[in-house]
Amino acid sequence: IIFNKVMKINYVQVTIYKITNDIDEFFYIGSTTKKHLSDRMWLHASSSMDLKVSNCKCHLYQHFRRLGQFKFSIELLEDFPCSSRGEMVSREQEWMDYHLYTWDRALNQRRAMK
């Protein structure tokens, strides 16, 4: 018997965050429904070391591997309760646009995706 369990995502606890490298100040802006930012940071760090992960070649993960995961910090930009993934990534994109003046140091490779 196989059960197809679909987890309902709770968008009420969305946070927009920024990961910054302590050495060269390159940064990544993201969003998550994780309750604790440390959980999201751990997922990024562990995924960066798993070359089987589909996006292991993304700039953020390459930076993690090159400089070491302990050279990065995560900060809360905003708590953003919303009701859908679309709202969440739209707000994430607004934060990316806000940081456009320093985009030459951004590790995001593309716009936030719906």
Backbone as CSV, one residue per row, in Angstrom:
resi,resn,N_x,N_y,N_z,CA_x,CA_y,CA_z,C_x,C_y,C_z
1,ILE,0.849,-1.171,0.000,0.000,0.000,0.000,0.895,1.236,0.000
2,ILE,0.633,2.118,-0.914,1.382,3.367,-1.001,0.428,4.506,-0.688
3,PHE,0.831,5.329,0.241,0.033,6.496,0.593,0.692,7.723,-0.007
4,ASN,-0.077,8.488,-0.703,0.421,9.726,-1.269,0.016,10.852,-0.329
5,LYS,0.903,11.215,0.539,0.618,12.235,1.537,1.028,13.601,0.999
6,VAL,0.078,14.474,0.882,0.343,15.823,0.426,0.353,16.721,1.655
7,MET,1.499,17.382,1.841,1.595,18.269,2.996,1.078,19.649,2.621
8,LYS,0.211,20.169,3.440,-0.309,21.513,3.229,0.706,22.502,3.785
9,ILE,1.096,23.423,2.971,2.089,24.424,3.386,1.376,25.568,4.074
10,ASN,1.892,25.949,5.213,1.319,27.030,5.998,2.034,28.339,5.635
11,TYR,1.400,29.150,4.817,2.015,30.409,4.383,1.864,31.525,5.422
12,VAL,1.203,31.232,6.535,1.039,32.235,7.586,2.381,32.550,8.243
13,GLN,3.319,31.610,8.203,4.605,31.834,8.878,5.759,32.055,7.895
14,VAL,5.496,32.678,6.761,6.537,32.957,5.772,7.528,33.979,6.313
15,THR,8.793,33.722,6.051,9.825,34.714,6.343,10.660,34.928,5.086
16,ILE,11.050,36.156,4.898,11.984,36.516,3.833,13.329,36.702,4.519
17,TYR,14.365,36.096,3.965,15.670,36.109,4.636,16.790,36.469,3.667
18,LYS,17.924,36.786,4.264,19.123,37.100,3.490,20.281,36.307,4.092
19,ILE,20.976,35.562,3.244,22.185,34.848,3.657,23.360,35.650,3.125
20,THR,24.302,35.976,3.996,25.451,36.787,3.610,26.734,36.054,3.967
21,ASN,27.693,36.120,3.056,29.000,35.546,3.315,29.811,36.555,4.103
22,ASP,30.417,36.133,5.189,31.158,37.035,6.068,32.486,37.502,5.476
23,ILE,32.953,36.843,4.430,34.256,37.182,3.852,34.131,38.259,2.771
24,ASP,33.259,38.020,1.793,33.172,38.942,0.661,31.820,39.646,0.544
25,GLU,30.931,39.401,1.496,29.613,40.022,1.563,28.717,39.712,0.364
26,PHE,29.007,38.632,-0.348,28.052,38.162,-1.347,26.826,37.667,-0.596
27,PHE,25.652,37.797,-1.209,24.427,37.473,-0.482,23.425,36.743,-1.365
28,TYR,22.453,36.145,-0.685,21.362,35.433,-1.330,20.081,35.811,-0.600
29,ILE,19.034,36.107,-1.341,17.743,36.429,-0.735,16.774,35.299,-1.057
30,GLY,16.076,34.839,-0.028,15.133,33.747,-0.210,13.926,33.900,0.697
31,SER,13.027,32.944,0.570,11.833,32.919,1.424,11.619,31.485,1.884
32,THR,10.959,31.345,3.014,10.718,30.012,3.548,9.465,30.000,4.409
33,THR,8.917,28.809,4.548,7.814,28.602,5.486,8.313,27.876,6.734
34,LYS,9.617,27.644,6.807,10.195,27.007,7.996,10.004,27.934,9.197
35,LYS,9.736,27.344,10.353,9.505,28.129,11.561,10.771,28.832,12.030
36,HIS,11.912,28.164,11.883,13.184,28.725,12.348,14.123,28.929,11.154
37,LEU,14.722,30.094,11.072,15.672,30.364,9.994,16.866,29.420,10.048
38,SER,17.226,28.983,11.248,18.348,28.048,11.371,18.049,26.741,10.635
39,ASP,16.789,26.324,10.596,16.418,25.122,9.842,16.634,25.327,8.350
40,ARG,16.279,26.507,7.860,16.466,26.799,6.427,17.946,26.877,6.091
41,MET,18.722,27.504,6.986,20.164,27.609,6.768,20.786,26.217,6.722
42,TRP,20.362,25.337,7.626,20.890,23.980,7.653,20.563,23.252,6.345
43,LEU,19.356,23.438,5.828,18.989,22.800,4.554,19.864,23.294,3.407
44,HIS,20.119,24.602,3.369,21.010,25.141,2.331,22.411,24.551,2.479
45,ALA,22.935,24.559,3.687,24.299,24.079,3.920,24.429,22.594,3.582
46,SER,23.487,21.790,4.025,23.574,20.353,3.750,23.350,20.057,2.272
47,SER,22.439,20.767,1.631,22.206,20.566,0.196,23.420,20.964,-0.627
48,SER,24.152,21.957,-0.165,25.322,22.406,-0.914,26.408,21.333,-0.971
49,MET,26.413,20.439,-0.013,27.419,19.376,0.031,26.969,18.107,-0.693
50,ASP,25.724,18.050,-1.109,25.172,16.875,-1.781,25.155,17.123,-3.286
51,LEU,26.100,16.558,-3.993,26.212,16.808,-5.424,25.092,16.163,-6.225
52,LYS,24.246,15.371,-5.570,23.093,14.771,-6.242,21.902,15.726,-6.264
53,VAL,21.968,16.797,-5.480,20.889,17.783,-5.442,20.849,18.478,-6.799
54,SER,19.659,18.646,-7.324,19.511,19.164,-8.692,20.138,20.534,-8.904
55,ASN,20.147,21.372,-7.881,20.714,22.714,-8.052,22.058,22.866,-7.347
56,CYS,22.833,21.781,-7.285,24.110,21.832,-6.566,25.113,22.784,-7.208
57,LYS,24.869,23.174,-8.460,25.789,24.089,-9.135,25.366,25.546,-9.021
58,CYS,24.315,25.810,-8.252,23.886,27.203,-8.119,24.982,28.003,-7.405
59,HIS,24.984,29.286,-7.640,26.042,30.150,-7.099,26.132,30.079,-5.584
60,LEU,24.990,30.056,-4.898,25.011,29.995,-3.433,25.722,28.733,-2.962
61,TYR,25.377,27.590,-3.523,25.962,26.327,-3.074,27.434,26.235,-3.448
62,GLN,27.812,26.773,-4.585,29.234,26.817,-4.946,30.006,27.668,-3.949
63,HIS,29.427,28.765,-3.537,30.054,29.651,-2.552,30.192,28.930,-1.196
64,PHE,29.155,28.208,-0.806,29.215,27.412,0.426,30.398,26.448,0.381
65,ARG,30.539,25.747,-0.728,31.612,24.747,-0.836,32.981,25.402,-0.900
66,ARG,33.100,26.521,-1.571,34.397,27.177,-1.746,34.886,27.838,-0.453
67,LEU,33.989,28.485,0.282,34.406,29.269,1.438,34.071,28.613,2.778
68,GLY,33.217,27.602,2.759,32.844,26.931,4.001,31.534,27.453,4.549
69,GLN,30.691,26.536,4.967,29.349,26.912,5.405,29.340,27.767,6.662
70,PHE,30.397,27.719,7.447,30.422,28.502,8.679,30.831,29.956,8.448
71,LYS,31.062,30.311,7.208,31.391,31.695,6.847,30.158,32.464,6.395
72,PHE,28.982,31.882,6.609,27.734,32.499,6.189,26.835,32.745,7.387
73,SER,26.060,33.804,7.305,25.067,34.076,8.347,23.722,34.336,7.669
74,ILE,22.669,34.086,8.412,21.319,34.290,7.884,20.623,35.331,8.751
75,GLU,19.892,36.226,8.110,19.170,37.251,8.866,17.744,37.373,8.351
76,LEU,16.870,37.674,9.240,15.470,37.893,8.908,15.320,39.278,8.283
77,LEU,14.731,39.316,7.103,14.408,40.603,6.498,12.993,41.011,6.854
78,GLU,12.079,40.004,6.862,10.693,40.341,7.133,9.890,39.073,7.420
79,ASP,9.011,39.156,8.410,7.953,38.165,8.570,6.846,38.597,7.621
80,PHE,6.372,37.679,6.813,5.387,38.052,5.795,4.279,37.005,5.715
81,PRO,3.325,37.070,6.631,2.199,36.129,6.554,1.412,36.369,5.269
82,CYS,1.131,35.294,4.566,0.365,35.414,3.328,-0.448,34.142,3.138
83,SER,-1.072,34.002,1.983,-1.958,32.858,1.793,-1.573,31.954,0.631
84,SER,-0.500,32.293,-0.106,-0.146,31.455,-1.259,1.339,31.571,-1.594
85,ARG,1.805,30.576,-2.361,3.185,30.604,-2.838,3.414,31.830,-3.725
86,GLY,2.429,32.171,-4.522,2.547,33.339,-5.400,2.814,34.614,-4.631
87,GLU,2.081,34.814,-3.532,2.305,35.995,-2.695,3.708,35.956,-2.079
88,MET,4.117,34.770,-1.645,5.423,34.629,-1.005,6.557,34.996,-1.966
89,VAL,6.545,34.440,-3.169,7.646,34.718,-4.091,7.570,36.141,-4.657
90,SER,6.382,36.700,-4.734,6.278,38.102,-5.159,6.960,39.018,-4.154
91,ARG,6.744,38.727,-2.871,7.386,39.543,-1.828,8.891,39.315,-1.824
92,GLU,9.307,38.076,-2.018,10.743,37.782,-2.123,11.363,38.591,-3.264
93,GLN,10.667,38.647,-4.402,11.178,39.414,-5.537,11.258,40.901,-5.215
94,GLU,10.307,41.418,-4.460,10.374,42.831,-4.051,11.648,43.093,-3.249
95,TRP,12.022,42.173,-2.367,13.256,42.332,-1.595,14.478,42.219,-2.508
96,MET,14.414,41.345,-3.495,15.523,41.246,-4.450,15.660,42.559,-5.220
97,ASP,14.533,43.129,-5.630,14.553,44.405,-6.345,15.092,45.525,-5.453
98,TYR,14.747,45.489,-4.170,15.224,46.491,-3.222,16.751,46.469,-3.122
99,HIS,17.334,45.286,-3.240,18.794,45.136,-3.154,19.475,45.229,-4.519
100,LEU,18.762,45.714,-5.514,19.279,45.780,-6.874,20.583,46.582,-6.974
101,TYR,20.729,47.609,-6.159,21.931,48.448,-6.228,23.197,47.700,-5.831
102,THR,23.053,46.578,-5.153,24.223,45.757,-4.802,24.157,44.404,-5.506
103,TRP,23.428,44.356,-6.617,23.176,43.083,-7.286,24.445,42.429,-7.829
104,ASP,25.519,43.177,-7.974,26.771,42.584,-8.444,27.339,41.596,-7.420
105,ARG,26.835,41.618,-6.177,27.272,40.676,-5.139,26.199,39.631,-4.827
106,ALA,25.137,39.608,-5.606,24.038,38.674,-5.333,24.372,37.281,-5.851
107,LEU,24.009,36.285,-5.057,24.179,34.894,-5.444,22.909,34.313,-6.048
108,ASN,21.829,35.081,-6.053,20.599,34.648,-6.730,20.903,34.632,-8.227
109,GLN,20.474,33.592,-8.892,20.763,33.480,-10.317,19.605,33.914,-11.198
110,ARG,18.445,34.046,-10.598,17.266,34.432,-11.375,16.239,35.075,-10.446
111,ARG,15.204,35.565,-11.065,14.104,36.158,-10.298,13.427,35.091,-9.465
112,ALA,12.756,35.510,-8.399,11.958,34.587,-7.595,10.909,33.969,-8.500
113,MET,10.699,32.656,-8.365,9.826,31.955,-9.308,8.534,31.513,-8.643
114,LYS,7.444,31.714,-9.338,6.127,31.311,-8.832,5.884,29.840,-9.100
